[in-house]
Amino acid sequence: MMDYPLLLRTFLLRAAKYFPKKEVISVYPNNEIFRYTYADYFKRTCQLAHALASLGVRRGDHVASMALNTHRHLELYFGVPCMGAALHTTNFRLPLHHLVYIINHAEDKVLFVDEDLVFIIDAIKDQLPTIKHYVILSQSGKMPQTGLKPVVLYDELIAQFPESYDFPDNLSEWDPAMICYTSATTGDPKGVVYSHRGLVLHSYAVGCTLRVAENDCALHMVPMFHANAWGGPFGCVGIGCKQVLPGRETINMEAICKAIAEEKVTFTAGVPTIWLMLYNYLEGGGKHDFSSLKTIVSGGSACPRFLMEALNEKYGFPIMQAYGMTEASPLALAAMPKSYMTDWPKDKLYDVKSSAGVLALGLEMKIVNEKGQEVKADGRQWGEILLRGPWIADEYYKDPARSKPSFEGGWFHTGDVGTIDEEGYVSLIDRTKDLVKSGGEWISSVDLESLIMSHPAILEAAVIGIPHPKWVERPLCCVTLRPGQAVTEEELKVYLKDKVKATWWIPDHFVFLDQIPKTSVGKFSKKELREMVAGGKIRVPAE
């Protein structure tokens, strides 16, 4: 076989040559729609590559983006790595001190920032010594008020360069293409560097596992700063399918439903928080036409089963679950039912769809107990999920101390606890740090949350373990109510009585909050909840 490097360049060139008429669409506020073809996209990406070279960017340099899901950000996704540099997608929802840390730690040379996010960089600009140039991604075409220097508008920068570029084919497939940092719950964020090889193979796996094809229309709800937008932009360009990028409208459910209907979206993915927002919008009478949809993936955290069933059965929103993480590029598992399961009873099928899924083609997995022994595939024995494969990281960037335990023995230790059944489907029990150990027995916060959120009065539920004088730990449930709804602690306990695996799983106390704090990627921030309990902001009755 040829010694042929796996480079993102091949995806870009394929889209330009064979799918020049296919569209990329950006959705902006006030019903503004920008659309262009892959032919246009390729020309602008070529101009971008020239512009990067003019700014002094060379092979191996790091270029940062702080941007929403737009066509300009998609140009960066290919223009930066295909010319030989690495794109560092920064999460603008991180605390400012974490943003300073990751930009300096990555030693980014140029920073591309969305016009709506300039104020964030303005606040930290004096702490970013490695940044030599700022480029504003502007749909308005106007330079925002800013103290950034030197600064230029993206479109004005690239307009002066040719619409063709000789993207190098002599890069190594092991060269860095992207960098993403985890949103840290303790300590500083950890950096993961993705190679061209890893991203190419991951894209093949996404297409194969989630069955994305050229005739699909993909709506990118996952932020493009979050684990490569779950690989969607890379795979979709390579496959040549239509793409819709919703920018600021990601949380505007009216705009999202309109885009799905008008652009005939077939595929999308997002975190449960987004799908809960969609469900509440629909329950409030929101208009929708989901007839084009084929596959919707929920990931990032466990999707409550009631939500999955309600969206599917009531509104024809065919959602299923997948599992991954920053260190896995991110896809590792997907809950696609097998062909012979189509005639299974509905409840049994939802057991499959609400699981974390079966292993993606190309990876290896084992689930091991505290003694390092693999658990039985009986759906009952718990263990930590370990992964390895060609798109799994093998270290954290410039962080040997934290790399050693996480990648010990040539496996990535995910920190997630799960079971595996006889069909190979994994069910997540919890994060190791979020399991509640009460009286020597484990309680899954994930399972409890899913059951509690099935109550019609509950909007959100997050379970944490708190110290107990007799049982060491007991679960505390923090909940928010749906508008106009009311329920008591005792009513919730009665509701759970015949649903939990054992009565001692039922929380002793429920705390009613106006809102549950969330992380920068939309997960419940259990760290913050624990701090609120410890600091007295959440009061728990004494035992």
C-alpha positions in Angstrom: 0.0 0.0 0.0 1.1 3.6 -0.6 2.7 5.5 2.2 0.0 8.2 2.0 -0.5 10.6 5.0 -4.0 11.0 6.4 -4.4 14.8 6.2 -7.4 17.1 6.5 -6.3 18.6 3.2 -7.9 15.6 1.4 -11.3 16.5 2.9 -11.1 20.1 1.8 -9.9 19.3 -1.7 -12.6 16.7 -2.1 -15.4 19.1 -1.1 -14.1 21.7 -3.5 -13.7 19.4 -6.4 -16.7 17.1 -6.2 -19.3 19.1 -4.2 -18.8 22.7 -5.2 -22.6 23.4 -5.4 -23.4 22.1 -1.9 -24.3 24.8 0.6 -22.9 26.1 3.9 -25.4 28.3 5.8 -24.9 30.7 8.7 -28.0 31.8 10.7 -27.9 35.2 12.3 -30.3 37.1 14.5 -33.3 38.9 13.0 -33.8 36.2 10.4 -30.6 37.0 8.6 -29.3 34.1 6.6 -25.9 33.9 4.9 -25.4 31.1 2.4 -22.6 30.1 0.0 -21.3 27.0 -1.7 -18.4 24.8 -1.1 -16.8 26.4 -4.1 -17.0 29.8 -2.3 -15.9 28.2 0.9 -12.8 26.8 -0.7 -11.8 30.1 -2.2 -12.1 31.9 1.1 -10.2 29.2 2.9 -7.4 29.6 0.4 -7.4 33.3 1.0 -7.3 32.6 4.8 -4.2 30.4 4.3 -2.4 33.2 2.5 -3.4 35.7 5.2 -2.1 33.4 8.0 1.3 33.2 6.2 1.3 37.1 5.9 0.8 37.3 9.7 3.9 35.2 10.2 2.1 31.9 11.0 4.3 28.9 10.1 4.1 25.2 10.3 3.7 24.1 13.9 2.4 27.5 15.2 -0.7 27.7 17.2 -3.6 30.0 16.2 -6.6 30.6 18.5 -10.2 31.2 17.8 -12.9 32.5 20.1 -15.9 32.2 17.9 -19.5 31.1 17.5 -20.7 28.5 15.0 -20.4 30.4 11.7 -19.0 29.9 8.2 -16.0 32.0 9.1 -15.2 29.7 12.0 -15.6 26.7 9.6 -13.0 28.4 7.3 -10.6 28.4 10.3 -11.3 24.7 10.9 -9.6 23.9 7.6 -7.6 26.9 6.7 -5.4 26.8 9.8 -4.5 23.0 10.0 -4.3 22.5 6.2 -1.6 25.2 5.9 0.4 23.5 8.6 -0.5 25.3 11.9 -2.9 24.1 14.7 -6.2 25.7 15.6 -6.8 26.2 19.3 -10.6 26.6 19.8 -11.1 28.5 23.0 -14.2 28.3 25.2 -15.4 31.8 25.8 -17.6 30.6 28.7 -14.5 29.7 30.8 -13.5 32.0 33.7 -11.2 34.7 32.6 -8.2 33.3 34.5 -8.7 30.0 32.7 -8.8 31.8 29.3 -5.6 33.5 30.1 -4.0 30.2 31.2 -5.0 28.2 28.1 -4.0 30.9 25.6 -0.6 31.4 27.2 -0.1 27.7 27.8 -0.8 27.0 24.1 1.4 29.9 23.1 -1.1 31.1 20.5 0.4 33.5 18.0 -2.8 34.9 16.4 -6.3 35.2 17.9 -9.4 35.3 15.8 -12.3 36.6 17.8 -16.0 37.0 17.0 -17.3 40.6 17.0 -19.8 39.6 19.8 -17.0 38.3 22.0 -14.4 41.1 21.7 -15.2 42.4 25.1 -13.9 39.2 26.7 -10.5 39.5 25.0 -10.4 43.3 25.8 -10.6 42.4 29.5 -7.5 40.1 29.4 -5.5 41.5 26.4 -2.7 42.8 28.7 -2.1 39.2 30.0 -1.6 37.6 26.6 2.1 38.1 25.7 2.3 35.5 22.9 -0.6 37.0 20.8 0.9 39.1 18.0 -2.2 39.8 15.9 -6.0 40.0 16.5 -8.5 39.4 13.8 -12.2 40.2 14.2 -14.8 37.9 12.7 -17.5 40.3 11.8 -20.8 39.8 10.0 -21.7 43.4 10.3 -18.6 44.5 8.5 -17.8 47.1 11.1 -14.9 47.3 13.5 -16.2 47.0 17.1 -15.0 49.4 19.7 -11.8 47.7 21.1 -8.4 48.3 22.6 -6.9 45.3 20.8 -3.7 46.1 18.8 -2.8 45.3 16.1 -6.3 44.4 14.9 -8.0 43.9 11.5 -11.4 42.7 10.2 -11.3 39.1 8.9 -13.0 39.8 5.6 -10.7 42.8 4.9 -7.7 40.7 5.8 -8.4 37.8 3.5 -9.8 39.9 0.6 -6.3 41.0 -0.5 -5.1 37.5 -1.2 -5.6 35.0 -4.1 -8.5 32.5 -4.1 -6.2 29.6 -4.7 -3.5 28.1 -2.4 -1.2 25.1 -2.7 -2.0 23.3 0.5 1.1 21.3 1.4 0.9 17.5 1.0 4.2 17.0 2.8 2.8 17.5 6.3 3.1 14.6 8.6 -0.2 13.0 9.5 1.0 13.1 13.1 1.3 16.9 13.0 -1.0 18.8 15.4 -4.2 20.1 13.6 -6.4 21.2 16.6 -6.1 21.9 20.3 -8.9 21.9 22.8 -8.7 22.3 26.6 -11.1 20.6 29.0 -13.2 22.8 31.2 -11.6 22.1 34.5 -13.5 21.4 37.7 -10.3 21.4 39.7 -7.0 23.0 38.8 -6.1 24.4 35.4 -7.8 23.1 32.2 -6.0 20.2 30.5 -5.0 20.5 26.8 -5.6 17.8 24.2 -3.8 18.0 20.9 -5.4 16.3 17.9 -3.3 15.1 14.9 -4.5 15.2 11.3 -4.4 11.4 11.4 -6.6 11.2 14.5 -9.2 13.6 13.1 -9.4 11.9 9.7 -10.0 8.5 11.3 -12.4 10.0 13.7 -14.4 11.5 10.8 -14.6 8.1 9.1 -15.9 6.7 12.4 -18.5 9.5 12.8 -19.8 8.9 9.3 -19.9 5.1 9.7 -21.3 5.0 13.2 -23.8 7.8 13.0 -24.6 7.1 9.3 -24.0 10.6 8.0 -24.0 10.8 4.2 -23.7 13.3 1.3 -27.5 13.7 1.1 -27.7 14.8 4.7 -28.1 18.3 6.0 -26.3 18.8 9.3 -27.2 21.4 11.9 -24.2 22.1 14.2 -25.7 22.8 17.6 -22.5 21.7 19.5 -20.3 24.7 20.0 -17.3 24.7 17.7 -15.0 25.4 20.7 -16.2 22.1 22.3 -14.2 19.0 21.3 -14.1 19.8 17.6 -17.9 20.3 17.6 -18.0 16.6 18.1 -16.2 16.1 14.8 -19.2 17.2 12.7 -17.6 20.0 10.7 -14.7 17.8 9.6 -16.8 14.8 8.6 -19.4 17.0 6.9 -16.9 18.8 4.7 -15.2 15.6 3.7 -18.6 13.9 2.9 -19.8 17.0 1.1 -23.1 17.4 2.9 -25.0 20.6 3.5 -24.2 22.4 6.8 -26.2 24.8 8.9 -24.3 26.9 11.5 -26.7 28.7 14.0 -24.2 31.1 15.7 -25.9 33.0 18.5 -29.3 31.5 17.5 -28.2 28.1 19.0 -30.3 28.8 22.1 -33.2 30.4 20.2 -35.5 27.5 19.8 -37.9 29.3 17.4 -35.0 30.0 15.1 -33.7 26.5 15.4 -37.1 24.9 14.6 -37.4 27.3 11.6 -34.0 26.3 10.3 -34.7 22.6 10.7 -37.9 23.0 8.7 -36.7 25.4 6.0 -33.3 23.8 5.4 -34.6 20.2 5.7 -32.1 19.3 8.4 -31.6 15.5 8.7 -28.9 15.3 11.4 -28.0 17.3 14.5 -26.4 16.8 17.9 -26.3 18.6 21.2 -26.1 18.4 25.0 -29.3 17.5 27.0 -29.6 21.1 28.2 -30.3 22.2 24.6 -32.9 19.4 24.1 -34.6 20.3 27.4 -34.9 23.9 26.1 -36.4 22.6 22.9 -38.9 20.4 24.8 -40.0 23.4 27.0 -40.4 25.5 23.8 -42.6 22.8 22.2 -44.6 22.3 25.4 -45.3 26.0 25.4 -46.8 25.8 21.9 -43.7 26.4 19.8 -44.1 25.6 16.1 -42.1 22.8 14.5 -41.8 20.6 11.5 -39.4 17.8 12.2 -40.4 15.6 9.2 -36.9 15.8 7.6 -35.0 14.6 10.7 -33.4 11.2 10.7 -30.8 11.2 13.5 -30.4 13.4 16.6 -27.6 12.7 18.9 -27.5 13.7 22.6 -24.2 13.7 24.4 -22.0 15.4 26.9 -24.0 14.1 29.8 -26.8 11.6 30.3 -30.0 12.5 28.5 -33.0 11.9 30.9 -35.0 9.0 29.5 -38.3 10.9 30.0 -37.0 13.7 27.7 -35.9 11.3 25.0 -39.2 9.5 25.0 -41.3 12.7 25.1 -39.4 14.4 22.2 -39.6 11.2 20.1 -43.1 10.1 20.8 -44.8 13.5 21.2 -42.9 15.6 18.6 -41.2 13.1 16.2 -37.8 14.2 17.3 -35.8 10.9 16.9 -33.1 11.4 19.6 -30.6 8.8 20.8 -27.5 9.0 23.0 -23.8 8.9 22.2 -20.8 9.0 24.5 -17.4 10.7 24.2 -15.1 13.2 25.7 -12.4 15.8 24.8 -9.7 13.1 25.0 -11.5 10.9 22.5 -11.9 13.5 19.7 -14.8 12.9 21.1 -16.8 9.9 19.8 -16.4 6.6 21.6 -19.8 5.0 21.8 -23.2 5.5 20.1 -26.5 4.0 21.0 -27.6 3.0 17.5 -30.0 -0.1 17.7 -28.8 -3.1 15.8 -30.8 -4.2 12.7 -32.6 -7.1 14.4 -33.8 -4.8 17.2 -36.3 -2.9 15.1 -39.2 -5.2 16.1 -38.3 -5.1 19.8 -40.9 -3.7 22.3 -40.7 0.1 22.6 -39.5 0.0 26.2 -36.7 -2.4 25.3 -35.6 -0.2 22.4 -35.5 2.9 24.6 -33.2 0.9 26.9 -30.8 0.7 24.0 -31.3 4.3 22.8 -30.8 5.7 26.3 -27.6 3.7 26.9 -24.2 5.2 26.2 -24.1 2.9 23.2 -21.8 0.3 21.6 -18.2 0.9 20.8 -17.3 2.9 17.7 -15.5 1.0 14.9 -11.8 1.4 15.3 -11.5 1.6 19.1 -10.9 -0.8 21.9 -12.6 -0.7 25.3 -12.5 -2.5 28.6 -14.5 -1.9 31.8 -12.5 -2.8 34.9 -13.3 -3.0 38.6 -11.2 -1.7 41.5 -8.8 -4.7 41.1 -8.2 -4.0 37.5 -10.3 -7.0 36.3 -12.7 -6.7 33.5 -16.3 -6.9 34.6 -18.8 -9.4 33.1 -21.0 -8.4 30.2 -24.1 -8.9 32.3 -25.4 -5.3 32.6 -24.9 -5.4 36.4 -21.3 -5.3 37.3 -19.8 -1.8 37.5 -16.3 -0.7 36.5 -14.3 2.2 35.1 -14.4 2.7 31.3 -11.0 2.5 29.7 -10.4 3.3 26.0 -7.6 3.2 23.4 -7.5 3.7 19.7 -6.2 5.9 16.9 -8.2 9.0 17.9 -7.7 8.7 21.6 -5.2 11.1 23.2 -2.1 9.6 24.9 -1.2 12.6 27.0 -2.2 16.1 28.1 -0.3 18.9 26.4 2.8 19.9 28.4 1.3 18.3 31.5 3.2 15.1 32.5 2.1 15.0 36.1 -1.6 14.8 35.2 -1.0 12.7 32.1 0.6 9.7 34.0 -2.5 8.5 35.9 -5.0 9.3 33.1 -3.1 7.3 30.4 -1.5 4.6 32.5 -0.8 1.3 30.8 -1.5 2.6 27.3 -5.2 3.1 28.1 -7.2 6.3 28.7 -8.9 6.1 32.1 -12.1 8.0 31.5 -13.2 8.4 35.1 -16.6 7.2 34.1 -18.2 4.2 35.7 -20.5 1.9 33.7 -21.8 -1.5 32.9 -21.9 -3.5 29.7 -24.6 -5.9 28.7 -24.5 -9.0 26.6 -25.2 -7.0 23.4 -22.2 -4.8 24.1 -24.2 -1.7 25.1 -22.6 0.4 27.8 -24.8 2.1 30.5 -23.2 5.0 32.4 -23.6 4.8 36.2 -21.8 8.0 37.0 -18.5 9.8 37.1 -16.3 8.2 39.7 -16.2 11.5 41.6 -20.0 11.9 41.5 -21.0 8.4 42.8 -22.6 8.6 46.2 -21.4 5.9 48.6 -24.0 5.5 51.4 -23.6 2.8 54.0 -21.1 1.0 51.9 -23.4 0.9 48.8 -23.1 2.9 45.6 -25.9 5.2 44.4 -25.8 6.5 40.8 -26.6 10.3 40.7 -27.2 9.9 36.9 -30.0 7.4 37.4 -31.5 9.4 40.2 -31.5 12.6 38.2 -33.2 10.9 35.2 -36.0 9.5 37.5 -36.5 12.8 39.3 -36.7 14.8 36.0 -39.5 12.5 34.8 -41.8 14.2 37.4 -44.0 16.6 35.5 -43.3 19.5 38.0 -39.5 19.2 37.7 -37.5 21.1 35.1 -33.9 20.1 36.2 -32.4 17.9 38.9 -28.8 17.5 40.1 -27.8 15.0 42.8 -24.7 15.3 44.9 -23.4 13.3 47.9 -23.2 15.2 51.2 -21.6 14.0 54.5 -23.7 12.0 56.9 -22.8 11.0 60.5 -24.2 7.5 60.2 -24.1 6.5 56.5 -20.9 8.5 55.5 -22.7 10.0 52.5 -26.3 10.6 51.5 -27.7 11.9 48.2 -29.0 15.5 48.2 -31.2 16.5 45.2 -31.2 20.1 44.0 -34.2 20.8 41.7 -35.8 23.6 39.7 -39.5 23.7 39.0 -41.3 24.1 35.7 -43.1 27.5 35.4 -46.4 27.4 37.3 -45.7 24.0 38.9 -45.4 23.1 42.6 -44.4 19.9 44.4 -43.3 19.1 47.9 -40.3 17.1 49.1 -42.6 14.4 50.5 -44.5 14.1 47.1 -41.2 13.6 45.4 -40.2 10.9 47.8 -43.5 9.1 47.2 -43.0 9.5 43.4 -39.6 7.8 43.6 -40.7 4.9 45.9 -41.6 2.4 43.3 -39.0 3.7 40.7 -35.6 3.5 42.4 -33.5 0.3 42.7 -33.7 0.4 46.5 -35.6 2.7 48.9 -32.3 3.9 50.4 -31.5 5.5 47.0 -34.3 8.1 47.8 -32.7 11.4 48.8 -33.3 12.4 52.4 -33.7 16.0 51.3 -34.7 18.0 48.2 -33.5 21.6 47.8 -35.6 23.9 45.5 -33.4 26.4 43.6 -34.2 29.1 41.1 -31.5 27.7 38.8 -28.9 25.0 38.9 -25.3 26.2 38.1 -23.8 24.8 35.0 -20.3 24.3 33.6 -19.1 26.2 30.5 -20.3 23.3 28.3 -23.8 23.1 29.8 -23.4 20.3 32.3 -24.6 20.6 35.9 -21.8 22.0 38.0 -21.8 19.6 40.9 -18.5 21.1 42.1 -20.3 24.5 42.6 -23.3 22.8 44.3 -21.0 21.1 46.8 -19.3 24.5 47.4 -22.7 26.1 48.0 -23.6 23.4 50.5 -20.2 23.7 52.3 -20.5 27.5 52.3 -24.0 27.5 53.7 -25.6 29.0 50.5 -27.6 25.8 50.3 -29.0 24.9 53.7 -29.5 21.2 54.5 -31.5 20.2 57.7 -29.3 18.7 60.4 -29.6 15.0 61.0 
